[in-house]
Amino acid sequence: MALFKKRTVGKPGEWYYCLEHKKVEEGPECPAKDRFGPYATREEAEHAMETARERNLQWETDPRWHDAVGRREREED
């Protein structure tokens, strides 16, 4: 008996963006390693790459995530 049941069929209303095929799919059609989601709507899934770019930019420019800068500022005080 398997410890975890592998879900092969998606739930209606769950939307994913497949990175491999560059398409939106309802329910997971492709492996988890190849997709973003789940999203509540098809429109959210359609903008998955744009959302990822925006979040990456926020992370890259967030001073809380750049310890080297914070250390230098503390050393100068």
N, CA, C and O atoms as a Tinker XYZ file with bonds, in Angstrom:
   308  protein
     1  N      0.843000   -1.187000    0.000000    73     2
     2  CA     0.000000    0.000000    0.000000    64     1     3
     3  C      0.881000    1.239000    0.000000    63     2     4     5
     4  O      1.809000    1.345000    0.802000    81     3
     5  N      0.599000    2.158000   -0.879000    73     3     6
     6  CA     1.361000    3.396000   -0.985000    64     5     7
     7  C      1.013000    4.345000    0.150000    63     6     8     9
     8  O     -0.137000    4.428000    0.582000    81     7
     9  N      2.024000    5.057000    0.623000    73     7    10
    10  CA     1.791000    6.039000    1.673000    64     9    11
    11  C      1.058000    7.260000    1.161000    63    10    12    13
    12  O      0.217000    7.834000    1.854000    81    11
    13  N      1.380000    7.649000   -0.048000    73    11    14
    14  CA     0.763000    8.832000   -0.639000    64    13    15
    15  C      0.103000    8.438000   -1.940000    63    14    16    17
    16  O      0.711000    7.790000   -2.793000    81    15
    17  N     -1.125000    8.830000   -2.079000    73    15    18
    18  CA    -1.847000    8.536000   -3.307000    64    17    19
    19  C     -1.511000    9.620000   -4.328000    63    18    20    21
    20  O     -1.675000   10.811000   -4.061000    81    19
    21  N     -1.047000    9.200000   -5.481000    73    19    22
    22  CA    -0.713000   10.151000   -6.541000    64    21    23
    23  C     -1.992000   10.570000   -7.244000    63    22    24    25
    24  O     -2.733000    9.745000   -7.778000    81    23
    25  N     -2.229000   11.871000   -7.228000    73    23    26
    26  CA    -3.420000   12.402000   -7.884000    64    25    27
    27  C     -3.119000   12.584000   -9.360000    63    26    28    29
    28  O     -2.243000   13.363000   -9.736000    81    27
    29  N     -3.846000   11.865000  -10.184000    73    27    30
    30  CA    -3.597000   11.941000  -11.623000    64    29    31
    31  C     -4.625000   12.790000  -12.345000    63    30    32    33
    32  O     -4.403000   13.190000  -13.487000    81    31
    33  N     -5.742000   13.069000  -11.700000    73    31    34
    34  CA    -6.799000   13.856000  -12.323000    64    33    35
    35  C     -6.972000   15.138000  -11.527000    63    34    36    37
    36  O     -7.064000   15.107000  -10.299000    81    35
    37  N     -7.016000   16.256000  -12.222000    73    35    38
    38  CA    -7.175000   17.535000  -11.548000    64    37    39
    39  C     -8.612000   17.793000  -11.145000    63    38    40    41
    40  O     -9.550000   17.169000  -11.641000    81    39
    41  N     -8.747000   18.720000  -10.242000    73    39    42
    42  CA   -10.076000   19.144000   -9.815000    64    41    43
    43  C    -10.575000   20.228000  -10.764000    63    42    44    45
    44  O     -9.801000   21.097000  -11.162000    81    43
    45  N    -11.838000   20.193000  -11.129000    73    43    46
    46  CA   -12.376000   21.279000  -11.944000    64    45    47
    47  C    -12.218000   22.606000  -11.193000    63    46    48    49
    48  O    -12.475000   22.685000   -9.992000    81    47
    49  N    -11.803000   23.618000  -11.899000    73    47    50
    50  CA   -11.631000   24.920000  -11.280000    64    49    51
    51  C    -10.207000   25.194000  -10.817000    63    50    52    53
    52  O     -9.903000   26.320000  -10.424000    81    51
    53  N     -9.332000   24.205000  -10.852000    73    51    54
    54  CA    -7.914000   24.418000  -10.557000    64    53    55
    55  C     -7.203000   24.638000  -11.890000    63    54    56    57
    56  O     -7.310000   23.830000  -12.812000    81    55
    57  N     -6.486000   25.734000  -11.966000    73    55    58
    58  CA    -5.806000   26.086000  -13.207000    64    57    59
    59  C     -4.307000   26.095000  -12.987000    63    58    60    61
    60  O     -3.830000   26.513000  -11.932000    81    59
    61  N     -3.568000   25.636000  -13.976000    73    59    62
    62  CA    -2.119000   25.551000  -13.921000    64    61    63
    63  C     -1.519000   26.137000  -15.191000    63    62    64    65
    64  O     -2.177000   26.215000  -16.229000    81    63
    65  N     -0.258000   26.548000  -15.090000    73    63    66
    66  CA     0.476000   26.970000  -16.284000    64    65    67
    67  C      1.599000   25.972000  -16.478000    63    66    68    69
    68  O      2.451000   25.826000  -15.601000    81    67
    69  N      1.618000   25.285000  -17.606000    73    67    70
    70  CA     2.633000   24.290000  -17.924000    64    69    71
    71  C      3.856000   24.989000  -18.521000    63    70    72    73
    72  O      3.763000   25.638000  -19.563000    81    71
    73  N      4.992000   24.851000  -17.856000    73    71    74
    74  CA     6.235000   25.469000  -18.320000    64    73    75
    75  C      6.799000   24.739000  -19.531000    63    74    76    77
    76  O      7.462000   25.348000  -20.372000    81    75
    77  N      6.545000   23.460000  -19.623000    73    75    78
    78  CA     7.045000   22.645000  -20.732000    64    77    79
    79  C      6.324000   22.989000  -22.039000    63    78    80    81
    80  O      6.963000   23.194000  -23.071000    81    79
    81  N      4.999000   23.050000  -21.987000    73    79    82
    82  CA     4.198000   23.273000  -23.189000    64    81    83
    83  C      3.766000   24.722000  -23.372000    63    82    84    85
    84  O      3.189000   25.081000  -24.398000    81    83
    85  N      4.050000   25.557000  -22.362000    73    83    86
    86  CA     3.709000   26.983000  -22.400000    64    85    87
    87  C      2.216000   27.179000  -22.669000    63    86    88    89
    88  O      1.812000   27.922000  -23.564000    81    87
    89  N      1.409000   26.479000  -21.855000    73    87    90
    90  CA    -0.045000   26.587000  -22.012000    64    89    91
    91  C     -0.727000   26.461000  -20.666000    63    90    92    93
    92  O     -0.160000   25.936000  -19.708000    81    91
    93  N     -1.943000   26.948000  -20.614000    73    91    94
    94  CA    -2.787000   26.858000  -19.427000    64    93    95
    95  C     -3.561000   25.550000  -19.502000    63    94    96    97
    96  O     -4.037000   25.152000  -20.565000    81    95
    97  N     -3.677000   24.887000  -18.348000    73    95    98
    98  CA    -4.437000   23.635000  -18.310000    64    97    99
    99  C     -5.317000   23.609000  -17.070000    63    98   100   101
   100  O     -4.935000   24.098000  -16.007000    81    99
   101  N     -6.489000   23.035000  -17.225000    73    99   102
   102  CA    -7.390000   22.889000  -16.073000    64   101   103
   103  C     -7.104000   21.539000  -15.446000    63   102   104   105
   104  O     -7.202000   20.501000  -16.100000    81   103
   105  N     -6.751000   21.566000  -14.180000    73   103   106
   106  CA    -6.322000   20.344000  -13.513000    64   105   107
   107  C     -4.902000   20.023000  -13.953000    63   106   108   109
   108  O     -4.510000   20.380000  -15.065000    81   107
   109  N     -4.128000   19.363000  -13.113000    73   107   110
   110  CA    -2.746000   19.086000  -13.504000    64   109   111
   111  C     -2.670000   18.005000  -14.571000    63   110   112   113
   112  O     -2.979000   16.841000  -14.314000    81   111
   113  N     -2.262000   18.394000  -15.752000    73   111   114
   114  CA    -2.062000   17.435000  -16.830000    64   113   115
   115  C     -0.599000   17.013000  -16.896000    63   114   116   117
   116  O     -0.290000   15.874000  -17.247000    81   115
   117  N      0.295000   17.933000  -16.557000    73   115   118
   118  CA     1.725000   17.677000  -16.636000    64   117   119
   119  C      2.297000   17.507000  -15.227000    63   118   120   121
   120  O      1.656000   17.894000  -14.250000    81   119
   121  N      3.502000   16.930000  -15.116000    73   119   122
   122  CA     4.116000   16.730000  -13.796000    64   121   123
   123  C      4.321000   18.050000  -13.056000    63   122   124   125
   124  O      4.480000   19.102000  -13.675000    81   123
   125  N      4.316000   17.983000  -11.727000    73   123   126
   126  CA     4.448000   19.175000  -10.885000    64   125   127
   127  C      5.724000   19.948000  -11.186000    63   126   128   129
   128  O      5.733000   21.174000  -11.086000    81   127
   129  N      6.801000   19.261000  -11.553000    73   127   130
   130  CA     8.064000   19.948000  -11.828000    64   129   131
   131  C      7.979000   20.852000  -13.049000    63   130   132   133
   132  O      8.837000   21.713000  -13.243000    81   131
   133  N      6.960000   20.667000  -13.868000    73   131   134
   134  CA     6.819000   21.432000  -15.108000    64   133   135
   135  C      5.687000   22.448000  -15.072000    63   134   136   137
   136  O      5.280000   22.948000  -16.121000    81   135
   137  N      5.166000   22.767000  -13.882000    73   135   138
   138  CA     4.017000   23.677000  -13.875000    64   137   139
   139  C      4.007000   24.608000  -12.675000    63   138   140   141
   140  O      4.602000   24.323000  -11.636000    81   139
   141  N      3.320000   25.721000  -12.844000    73   139   142
   142  CA     3.017000   26.662000  -11.774000    64   141   143
   143  C      1.547000   26.497000  -11.451000    63   142   144   145
   144  O      0.743000   26.215000  -12.339000    81   143
   145  N      1.189000   26.669000  -10.194000    73   143   146
   146  CA    -0.212000   26.620000   -9.822000    64   145   147
   147  C     -0.408000   25.805000   -8.575000    63   146   148   149
   148  O      0.565000   25.313000   -8.003000    81   147
   149  N     -1.620000   25.649000   -8.141000    73   147   150
   150  CA    -2.855000   25.976000   -8.841000    64   149   151
   151  C     -3.238000   27.446000   -8.690000    63   150   152   153
   152  O     -2.879000   28.108000   -7.716000    81   151
   153  N     -3.959000   27.919000   -9.660000    73   151   154
   154  CA    -4.529000   29.262000   -9.662000    64   153   155
   155  C     -6.043000   29.145000   -9.596000    63   154   156   157
   156  O     -6.617000   28.143000  -10.023000    81   155
   157  N     -6.677000   30.161000   -9.065000    73   155   158
   158  CA    -8.136000   30.141000   -8.896000    64   157   159
   159  C     -8.872000   30.333000  -10.217000    63   158   160   161
   160  O     -9.984000   29.833000  -10.387000    81   159
   161  N     -8.255000   31.055000  -11.156000    73   159   162
   162  CA    -8.922000   31.327000  -12.433000    64   161   163
   163  C     -7.981000   31.072000  -13.596000    63   162   164   165
   164  O     -6.760000   31.037000  -13.440000    81   163
   165  N     -8.573000   30.897000  -14.752000    73   163   166
   166  CA    -7.793000   30.719000  -15.977000    64   165   167
   167  C     -6.943000   31.965000  -16.252000    63   166   168   169
   168  O     -5.797000   31.856000  -16.688000    81   167
   169  N     -7.507000   33.138000  -15.996000    73   167   170
   170  CA    -6.800000   34.392000  -16.250000    64   169   171
   171  C     -5.531000   34.494000  -15.403000    63   170   172   173
   172  O     -4.490000   34.930000  -15.896000    81   171
   173  N     -5.613000   34.091000  -14.127000    73   171   174
   174  CA    -4.426000   34.110000  -13.268000    64   173   175
   175  C     -3.353000   33.180000  -13.830000    63   174   176   177
   176  O     -2.174000   33.534000  -13.854000    81   175
   177  N     -3.756000   32.001000  -14.278000    73   175   178
   178  CA    -2.803000   31.046000  -14.843000    64   177   179
   179  C     -2.179000   31.582000  -16.129000    63   178   180   181
   180  O     -1.001000   31.343000  -16.393000    81   179
   181  N     -2.962000   32.304000  -16.929000    73   179   182
   182  CA    -2.437000   32.884000  -18.167000    64   181   183
   183  C     -1.330000   33.897000  -17.902000    63   182   184   185
   184  O     -0.460000   34.108000  -18.747000    81   183
   185  N     -1.364000   34.522000  -16.734000    73   183   186
   186  CA    -0.368000   35.538000  -16.377000    64   185   187
   187  C      0.698000   34.992000  -15.429000    63   186   188   189
   188  O      1.380000   35.766000  -14.759000    81   187
   189  N      0.848000   33.679000  -15.366000    73   187   190
   190  CA     1.776000   33.052000  -14.417000    64   189   191
   191  C      3.215000   33.525000  -14.615000    63   190   192   193
   192  O      3.906000   33.808000  -13.636000    81   191
   193  N      3.669000   33.614000  -15.840000    73   191   194
   194  CA     5.058000   34.017000  -16.086000    64   193   195
   195  C      5.269000   35.482000  -15.722000    63   194   196   197
   196  O      6.312000   35.839000  -15.174000    81   195
   197  N      4.302000   36.321000  -16.017000    73   195   198
   198  CA     4.378000   37.739000  -15.643000    64   197   199
   199  C      4.414000   37.884000  -14.120000    63   198   200   201
   200  O      5.194000   38.675000  -13.590000    81   199
   201  N      3.579000   37.128000  -13.425000    73   199   202
   202  CA     3.553000   37.155000  -11.963000    64   201   203
   203  C      4.897000   36.701000  -11.401000    63   202   204   205
   204  O      5.410000   37.300000  -10.456000    81   203
   205  N      5.465000   35.650000  -11.976000    73   203   206
   206  CA     6.769000   35.152000  -11.517000    64   205   207
   207  C      7.855000   36.201000  -11.727000    63   206   208   209
   208  O      8.695000   36.397000  -10.849000    81   207
   209  N      7.854000   36.880000  -12.878000    73   207   210
   210  CA     8.843000   37.940000  -13.137000    64   209   211
   211  C      8.717000   39.067000  -12.125000    63   210   212   213
   212  O      9.721000   39.556000  -11.607000    81   211
   213  N      7.485000   39.481000  -11.844000    73   211   214
   214  CA     7.259000   40.559000  -10.872000    64   213   215
   215  C      7.738000   40.150000   -9.486000    63   214   216   217
   216  O      8.376000   40.943000   -8.794000    81   215
   217  N      7.441000   38.933000   -9.077000    73   215   218
   218  CA     7.870000   38.461000   -7.751000    64   217   219
   219  C      9.381000   38.329000   -7.674000    63   218   220   221
   220  O      9.979000   38.648000   -6.647000    81   219
   221  N     10.001000   37.863000   -8.747000    73   219   222
   222  CA    11.463000   37.767000   -8.765000    64   221   223
   223  C     12.094000   39.140000   -8.638000    63   222   224   225
   224  O     13.075000   39.304000   -7.913000    81   223
   225  N     11.551000   40.124000   -9.327000    73   223   226
   226  CA    12.075000   41.487000   -9.249000    64   225   227
   227  C     11.916000   42.034000   -7.835000    63   226   228   229
   228  O     12.831000   42.670000   -7.313000    81   227
   229  N     10.777000   41.797000   -7.219000    73   227   230
   230  CA    10.568000   42.239000   -5.840000    64   229   231
   231  C     11.600000   41.598000   -4.917000    63   230   232   233
   232  O     12.162000   42.269000   -4.051000    81   231
   233  N     11.847000   40.313000   -5.097000    73   231   234
   234  CA    12.812000   39.614000   -4.258000    64   233   235
   235  C     14.217000   40.161000   -4.483000    63   234   236   237
   236  O     14.958000   40.387000   -3.526000    81   235
   237  N     14.584000   40.374000   -5.746000    73   235   238
   238  CA    15.931000   40.847000   -6.069000    64   237   239
   239  C     16.200000   42.248000   -5.535000    63   238   240   241
   240  O     17.351000   42.590000   -5.262000    81   239
   241  N     15.172000   43.056000   -5.384000    73   239   242
   242  CA    15.368000   44.431000   -4.921000    64   241   243
   243  C     14.980000   44.637000   -3.463000    63   242   244   245
   244  O     15.018000   45.765000   -2.971000    81   243
   245  N     14.609000   43.569000   -2.764000    73   243   246
   246  CA    14.216000   43.670000   -1.358000    64   245   247
   247  C     15.460000   43.629000   -0.476000    63   246   248   249
   248  O     16.156000   42.613000   -0.451000    81   247
   249  N     15.755000   44.699000    0.242000    73   247   250
   250  CA    16.972000   44.739000    1.055000    64   249   251
   251  C     16.984000   43.711000    2.182000    63   250   252   253
   252  O     18.054000   43.371000    2.686000    81   251
   253  N     15.837000   43.219000    2.582000    73   251   254
   254  CA    15.801000   42.205000    3.640000    64   253   255
   255  C     16.432000   40.893000    3.195000    63   254   256   257
   256  O     16.822000   40.082000    4.035000    81   255
   257  N     16.539000   40.671000    1.878000    73   255   258
   258  CA    17.087000   39.413000    1.365000    64   257   259
   259  C     18.553000   39.536000    0.979000    63   258   260   261
   260  O     19.146000   38.562000    0.515000    81   259
   261  N     19.137000   40.681000    1.156000    73   259   262
   262  CA    20.532000   40.885000    0.775000    64   261   263
   263  C     21.342000   41.166000    2.028000    63   262   264   265
   264  O     21.569000   42.323000    2.381000    81   263
   265  N     21.777000   40.114000    2.694000    73   263   266
   266  CA    22.479000   40.220000    3.964000    64   265   267
   267  C     23.791000   40.974000    3.859000    63   266   268   269
   268  O     24.162000   41.676000    4.800000    81   267
   269  N     24.503000   40.856000    2.757000    73   267   270
   270  CA    25.794000   41.524000    2.621000    64   269   271
   271  C     25.631000   43.035000    2.736000    63   270   272   273
   272  O     26.454000   43.696000    3.369000    81   271
   273  N     24.604000   43.580000    2.148000    73   271   274
   274  CA    24.345000   45.017000    2.235000    64   273   275
   275  C     24.035000   45.387000    3.670000    63   274   276   277
   276  O     24.555000   46.381000    4.176000    81   275
   277  N     23.203000   44.613000    4.330000    73   275   278
   278  CA    22.853000   44.885000    5.720000    64   277   279
   279  C     24.047000   44.816000    6.641000    63   278   280   281
   280  O     24.147000   45.613000    7.574000    81   279
   281  N     24.971000   43.869000    6.406000    73   279   282
   282  CA    26.184000   43.767000    7.230000    64   281   283
   283  C     27.052000   44.999000    7.067000    63   282   284   285
   284  O     27.563000   45.538000    8.048000    81   283
   285  N     27.220000   45.445000    5.833000    73   283   286
   286  CA    28.062000   46.624000    5.591000    64   285   287
   287  C     27.489000   47.845000    6.302000    63   286   288   289
   288  O     28.231000   48.628000    6.894000    81   287
   289  N     26.172000   48.005000    6.242000    73   287   290
   290  CA    25.540000   49.148000    6.894000    64   289   291
   291  C     25.742000   49.096000    8.403000    63   290   292   293
   292  O     25.985000   50.128000    9.028000    81   291
   293  N     25.645000   47.908000    8.996000    73   291   294
   294  CA    25.836000   47.774000   10.430000    64   293   295
   295  C     27.302000   48.033000   10.823000    63   294   296   297
   296  O     27.571000   48.613000   11.875000    81   295
   297  N     28.232000   47.606000    9.987000    73   295   298
   298  CA    29.659000   47.800000   10.268000    64   297   299
   299  C     30.049000   49.262000   10.200000    63   298   300   301
   300  O     30.945000   49.701000   10.920000    81   299
   301  N     29.380000   50.024000    9.337000    73   299   302
   302  CA    29.704000   51.452000    9.187000    64   301   303
   303  C     29.209000   52.260000   10.371000    63   302   304   305
   304  O     29.754000   53.331000   10.637000    81   303
   305  N     28.198000   51.794000   11.092000    73   303   306
   306  CA    27.640000   52.545000   12.228000    64   305   307
   307  C     28.529000   52.535000   13.429000    63   306   308
   308  O     28.187000   53.124000   14.455000    81   307
